[in-house]
Amino acid sequence: MACGFRRSIACQLSRLLDLPPENLIKSISAVPISRKEEVADFQLSVDSLLGNNNDHSRPDVQVQATRLAEKLKCDTVVSEISTGQGTVNFKINRELLTKTVLQQVIKDGSKYGLNSELFSGLPQKKIVVEFSSPNVAKKFHVGHLRSTIIGNFIANLKEALGHQVTRINYLGDWGMQFGLLGTGFQLFGYEEKLQSNPLQHLFEVYVQVNKEAADNKNVAKSAHEFFQRLELGDMQALELWQKFRDLSIEEYVRIYKRLGVHFDEYSGESFYREKSQEVLKLLDSKGLLQKTIKGTAIVDLSGNGDPSSICTVMRSDGTSLYATRDLAAAIDRMDKYNFDTMIYVTDKGQKKHFQQVFQMLQIMGYDWAERCQHVPFGVVQGMKTRRGEVTFLEDVLNEIRSRMLQNMASIKTTKEVENPQETAERVGLAALIIQDFKGVLLSDYQFSWDRIFQSRGDTGVFLQYTHARLHSLEETFGCGYLNDFNIACLQEPQSVSILQHLLRFDEVLYRSSQDLQPRHIVSYLLTLSHLAGMAHKTLHIKDSPPEVAGARLHLFRAVRSVLANGMKLLGITPVGAWSLLQILSLSLLSLFLSLPRLLA
């Protein structure tokens, strides 16, 4: 595996540089493949050894790279040493590269890349990830998808690295929106509609009451009064609120099942309506709580009255706010889980909110506030719930599944697809996830049906197709070939490129673990799929000598294994051999078989 090669190189370097091998491991990186020329397998950046010392000019770096390369020697692991732009490059013995990588992929299985020395010494932590967190009584729209799939990816990655992860869905089940919804249901609600299609009806009520409240002050006043009744524990108001909450969670659980997402805990802001009062008392006892002329309670985080640093923690009528309840929730979770890290996955519009919450926890005396982290993401533009301008997630999932099933029906085949609805769902979800994860998470984007259904280029469907195609090779030729293989049969440029790319998987996982960005894994998997497609066109198994066929089957099996590992981390369930091949239309198949460009 790559880390074994790194260690071997690091050990030789450590003797020359008088540095521990552990200090050099992360300075040795796998070289990205190129279709233009054969590249080395690893490179050492001389800059990384010199640190950020500005006294070292570029020519000096190049000179030092040359001098270092001259002192190094080839051995049983490294077959060639050269220099590049400020780097020392290492080429691994080709037979050793082939044997080690393929054996390690098969041996490690789902742990390939995770057992790397890049992760050695990594302390196992208790991590809480709060994600999805929709507002109760609001139907899931595509804007909710981002927090759900990003949080799921982060939780998957942390779990894969061996951390103890608790997944929390912190529902927006309290606050002024319930004042509006309670008042709206009294004005416009129908019990029959609520029972037959609960979230759709509540969505319609919510849109209508917002329009009324904008024009009618009495409606807005009634909403405030309804929420105040909730805070005071009015039984009638609480009964209606509980009904809305139960119906909403039932609907959400069904959606999460379709998305392949699960939670360890469903909590909500309502859980902390009483504990938020304790937070207010604690803030007051520390002299941090201030009352305004309007009767609201605030905390001045600047200490000098800077308006941008003032956080309101209580309304003038004594009711709690989002920030107060988040403070109570954080304190409760530390008591319950004693976490090492707590990650909040919400849109970037809440950046200031979390900065203030973390800062308030600090000044309240909770040093563990520094363990709290906000992972922000850009919004899906065009989703305005109050105006009713939204695209519902379930409509998108249903439409994708419908189109996939139509494609399946158009293909004449004698072999029936097992669980066609489920397979179509998985392919559609892959399309959604990959189009969302390809870019930087902080980027906003406009929802577009064309974007969802695009078939050209690097898509989730392409990944699923590649996995299915490779899986079909194993089914077609059986496992008899997989007993042993001759490494000398895998020295073609296409094979070496795949092996070099497989070397980089641990680095990609490490990079994603550092910045929690899934795009690194997405880019890696798409390149791996292109490499596999090109190799499949030239490295034939059928009609090849058994020794050659076996070696190639080993290679493709390794690719499929790593492809599946990466997809699962992203929240995508790989589909089987025949399922996807029959779902794709013939025109789409021919498009993928043509294989877009490999690399820029």
N, C-alpha and C positions, 0 to 999 in steps of 0.2 A: 504494500500500500504506500501511498505518497509519503506518509509520515515516516515510514521506515527508511525511505531514500533520503528524506530531509535529514534524519538523524545521522545517517552515514556521512553525508556531506558536512553537516555541522561538526561532527567529531573531528574530521580532518582539518576544518577551518579553526576549530578551537585550539588545536595544538600550535598553529601558526600565530593566531591572534591573541593567545593567552586569555581566552574568554570561555566561560562555561558553555557547553553545547546548547543548554536551555535558552541562553541569551541570543542564540543565533537562529533557532528554529523558525521563528516568525519572520525573519528577514530573508528566508529562502522560499521563494514562491514558484509555483508551477507556471510555465510559460503558455499563454493562450495559443491555440493552434492557428495555423494559417494555411489557406489553400494555395498561396503564392509560392511558398518555399517551405522546406523542412526546417523546423525550429528545434532548439534544445528543449529539454524537458523541465529544467529548473534554472532559476537565475538568482544570484545574490546581488542586491542593490548595495553598492558601496556607500551611497548616501546614507543609508540606514545605519551603517556602522559609524559614520562620522557624526551622526546626529544632526542638529540644526545649526551647526557652527558655520556662520557666514564667511569665515576666513578661508574656507575651502572653495576655490573657484572650480568651475567645470573642468578645465584642463587637468587640474590636480587630481580630481576624482578619476578621470580617465587613466592617468598615469598610475594611480594606486591600484586601479582595477587590473591593469596590465601586469604590474609587479606581483600582485597577489596571485594572478593566474599562473605566472611563471613558477611560483613556489609550490603550487598544488600539483598532485600527481594522479594519474588515472589508476584505478584499482579494479577489483572484481565488480564493483557497483557502477562506477563512473567510467565510461569508455572514451569520453572526449571532453576537453575543457577549452573554452574560448571566451572572448570578451565581447561586450556590446556597448551601448551607450551608458557608460557608468555602471556596467554590470559584469559579473563573472558568470558565465553560462556553463551548465553541466548537462551532458547527454548520458542517459542511463543505458547500460548494456541492454540491447534490444531483447535478447532471450530472457533475461532476468525481469525486464519490464513486463513482458507478456505473461510470464508464469506468475509473477507476484500479484499483479493486478487482478487477473482472472480468478486466481485462487482466493484472493482476499474478498472479492465481491461475493463469490458463492459462499465462502465461510461465514462472513459477517451478516449476510442477508440484509434485513432491514436496518442493521446497525452500521452498514458500510458508510464510511465517511465520518461517523460519529465517534469511533474509537481512535481517532487521530490524536497525535501528540499536540495538535493545536488546542485540543480541549483537555489535555492532561493537567492534573492539579486543579481542575475546575471544581469548586466546592458545590456540593449538592444543597440547593436552597428550597425554602418554602415560598412559593410564588402564588400570589392571588392575581387573577386577570379578570377585570370587570369589562364586559363587552356586550354588544347588541343593545340592551337596555332601552327598548322602545317605550313610548308613552302608552299606558294602558288605555283601551277604548279607541285606539287609532289603528286602522288597518295597516298592515305591513306594506310600505311602498319601496321602490328600488333604492331610495336614499338610505333606508335602514340596512340594506344589504352590506354596505361597506364596513360598518362597525362589526357586524356579525362575522363576515368572512376574514377580516383582518385579525380580529380577536381570536378567532378559531385557529388561524395560522400561527399566531404567537404562542398560544397555548400548546398546539401540536409540537412546535419546535422546542419549546422549553421542556416538555415531557420527554421528547426524543433525546434530549441532552441529559436526562436523568433527574431533573428537578421534580419536586412534589408540587403539582399545580392544582389550584382550586379555581374552577371556572364559575364566575358569578354573573347572573343576569339581574342587574339592578333596575327593576322596572320603575318607570315614571308613573307611579300610581297615587300620587298626592300632589297637591298644589292647586293654583287658581284655575287650571284647565278643568278640574273637576267641579269647581264652582260653576263654570260656564256649561259644562256638560250636564250637570244636575239640573240647572235651570232650563237648559235647552230641551232635555228630555221631558220635563214637566210641561213645556210649551208645545213641542213638536213630536214627541216620541210616541210610538205605538208598541205595545207589548208583543203583539203577534209578529211584527217585523223584527223585533229584538230577538225573539226566539228562533225565527227561521233563518236570519242572516245577521247575527249580532253586530259584527264589526262594520259591515257595510252600512247598517242603519245608524250606528253611533257616529260613523264618519259623516253621514248626511246631516245628522242633527248638529254635530260640531260645526260644520261649515255654515249651516243656517243660523245658529245662535251667534256666531262670530259676526256675521253680517248684521244681525239685529242689534248686537251690542255696540257696534260702531255708530249706529244711527240713533239708538235709544238708550239714554243714560239709566233708565229704570231697569233695563235688562242687565246692564253692567253692575248696577247696585245689587240686584237679586243674586247675581253670580258671587259677588263678594260675601253676601250674607250666607249663601249656601255653603261656601267653603268654611266660613267661620263656624257654622253649625257642625261641620265635619270635625274641625279641630276641637270643638267642645264636646264631641262624643254623642251628638244627637242620633238616636237610634234609627229614625226613619231615613235620615240622610245617609248614615253608615250602611244601612241595608241596601239602598240603591247603589251606593259605591261598591259594595262587596259583590253585587250581582254583575256590575260592569267588569270588575276585576277578574272574577271567576270565568266569565265568558271569554274575556280577552286571552287569558293564559291558556285556556283550552285550545283556542285558535292558534296561538303562537307555537305551542308544543307541536301541533300538526305541521306547521310551516318549518320549524327547526328539524323535524324528522325528514322532511323532503330535502333540506339543505345538508343533512348529515352532520348536524351540529348538536352537541349536548351540553348540559350545564350540571354542575354539582350542587348549585344552590340557586333558587329563585328567591330574591329578596325584593325590597322596594322601599321607596321613600317613606311609605306609610309606616314601616317598621320603626322609624326613628322620630315620629312626631312627638312622642313623650321624651325620648332621650335628647332631642334637640333643645328642650327646655333646660335640661341639665347642662348642656353646652353653654347656653345663654347665662346660666348662673355662674359657671366656671369663668367665663369671660368677664363677667361683672366682678367676681371676687378678685380677679387679677387686675382690676382697674382698666380693662381694655374696652369695656362697653360704654358707648356714648349715646345719649338720646338727642335727637334733632328736634327742631321746633315743630316739625310735622308729627312727631311722636314715634318715628321709626328708630330702631336701634342700629348703630353702625360700629364698625371697627376701623380706626384710622391706622393703616399699616405703615404709613410714612412717618407718623408722629408729628407732622407739621401741617396737617390739614390739606395736603395735596389731593384734589378731587379724584385724580386717576388712581389713587391708592386707598380709596374708601370703599369698604365692602358692607352692604346692608345685610343684616342678619335677622331682622325681625320687622314685620309690618307694624303700622301704627295701631292696628286692631289686635296685636299680640300674636298673630299667626306666624308660623315658621316659613322660612325660605329655603330654596335649593341649597345654598351654601351652608346653612345651619344643619340641614339634614345630612349633607355630605361629610361635615365634620363629625357628626355623631356616628355615621356609618364607618368612617375610617377608624375611629377610636374603638368601636365595637369589634371590627375585624381584627385589629391587633390583639385585643383581648382573646378573641376566639381562635385565631390561626397563628399568632405570633410569627407573622410573615417576615421574610428577609427582603422581599420586593413586592410592591403592589402596583400593578399596571392598569391605568385607565385608558380605554380605547374609545375616543370620541372625536368628533370633528374639530377642526382647528379653531372654530368660532368659540370654543370653550377654553382656549388656552389661558386667557386672563383669569377665568374662574378658578382653574386648578392652581395657578400660580398663587392666587390669594388664599385658597384653601390650605395649600401646603405651608404657606407663610404663617397663617393663623395657627396651624398646628404647632409650628416651631415656637412661636411666642407664647403659646399656652403651656409650653414646657415638654412637648413630645419630640424628643430628639430623633425618633424613628421616622419623622416626616421626610427626612432626606432619602428614605427608602421608597418613597412614592414617586411614580413616574407617569407622566401623561404622554401617550403616543397619539399625536394628532393626525388627521387625514383631511384631504380636500372633500368638498361636498359635491353631490350630484346635483347640478344646477337644474332649476325648473321644477323642483318639488316644493309646492306651497300648500300645506295641508289646510290652512285656514281658508284659503280661497278655493279649495277643492281641485287644485291643479297638480295632480299626482298621477304617476303610473304605478299601479299596484304590482308588487313582486309576484304574487300568485298568478296574475295575468301573464306576466313574462314567462314564468316557468311553464304554464299551461300551453302557451303559444309555441315555445321552443319544443316541448314534448310532442305537440301536435304535428309540427313540421317534420320532426325526425320520424314519427310514425308514418306520415304520408310518404316520405322517401323510402321507408322500409317496404311499404305496400306496393310501391312501384317497381320493385326488383323481383324478378321471377327467380325463385330458388326452391330447391327440394328440401332444404334444411330449415326447420322452424327455429325462430329465435326464442330463447328462454327469457321469460320476464321482459317482454318488449317495452312495457310502460316504464319499468325501472331502469332499463338500459338507456332508453331515450332521455329519461330524466337526468341520468348521470352525464350523458354527453352534453345536454343543455347546460347543466351546472358548470361543467368544465369550460364551456364557452363564456359564461358569465364571469367566472373567477379569473381566467387568464386575461380577458380584456380589461379587467379591473386592476390586476396585479402587474401589468407590463410596465407601467410607469412609476414615477415617484408618488408615494402615498399622499403627499401634501398637495398634489395637483388636483384642481377642480376639473370636472368634465360635464358636458351636457349630455343628458340621457338621449340616446338615439336608437330606434329600432334597427336601423341599418347597421349600426355599430355592433349590436348584439348578434345579428344574423350574418355578419360578413363571413364569407367562406375563403377569401383569398388571404394569403400570407400566414403569419404566425398566430395560430388560434388554438383554443382549447380542443377543438375538434381534431386538429392536426395531431396534437399530442395523443389523444385517445386512439386515433387511427394508427399511429405508429406503434403504440403499445399493443393494439389488437393484432396488427400485422406480424409483429415479432412473436407474439404468443401463438399465432397460427403455425409458425415455423416449428415450434416445439411439438404442437399437436400433430402436425403432418409427418414429421420425421421421427417422432418418439424420443424417448430418453436414452435409448441404447447408445446413441452417439456420445452421451455425456459422461460415460464412465472414465474416459481418459482423453487426452488430446496431445497433439504434437505441436509444441510452440514454434517449431521451424516453419509451420504452415501458415503463420500469421505475421508475415513480415512485409506484406504489401503496404503501400502508403495509406490506403483506406483503413486498414487494420490498425496501423500505428497511430493514425490521427485519433481514432476512437479511444485507444488505450491512453493516449496523452490526455484526452479530454476527461476520461474517467479518473485520472490522477487528480484533477482539479476539484472534484466534488467536495472534499472536506474543506477546502478553502472557501468555496461558495457558501457552504453551511456556516462556516465560521464568520464570514462577512455578514450574512443575514442575522446571525445571533448577536452581532455587535450593534447593528443599526435597526434591526427588526423590520427590514424591508424585504418583501417577498420577490421583488423584481430580479434579484440576483439569481435566485433559483429558477425563476421562469425563463430568463435568458439562457441559462445553462441547459435546461431541459429542451428548449427549442433547438439550440445548436446540436445537442446530442441526437435529436430526432432527425435533423437534416443529415448529419453524418451517417446515421443508420440507414437512411433512405438511399443515400449515394452508394454506400457499401453493399446494400441489398441488390442493387442493380448490376454490380460487377462480381461480387463474391458469392457465386451460386453454390447452393448446397446440393440441389438435384443434379444427378449425373456427374458429380465430382467424386474422386476417390474417397473411400471411407475415412481415411486419415485427414484429408483436407476438409471434408464435410463436417466431421466431428469438431475440428478446431474452430471452424466458422460458426457452428451452432453454439459452441461455448461463448464465443464473442458476442453473438446476438442475444444469448440468454443473459449475459452480464449487462448489456445495454438495457434490456427490458426490466431487469431487476432494479437498476439504479433509476430508470425512468419512473417505475412504479413508486419507489421510495420517495422521490421528489414530489410526485403528484399527490401522494397521501399527506405529506407535510403541508401542502397548499390547501388541503381540504377536498381534493378530487379523488373519487373512487375509480380506479382503472377498470375498464370493461374487458370482457373476455374476447377470445379470438374471433368467433363467428358473429357475435352480437353486433359489434359496430360495423363490421364489414358489410353486413346486410342492411344496416340502417342508412348508410351513406348512399346517396344517389350515384348513378353511373357517371354523371357529369362531374360530380364532386370527386369521385374516385380518380377520374382521369386527371383532374386538376392536381390532386395531391401526388399522383404518380409522377407528374412532371417535375415535382420538387422545386420550390423556389430557390433563390440563391442561398449558398451556404453561409458565406461571411461577407461583410463589407470589404 
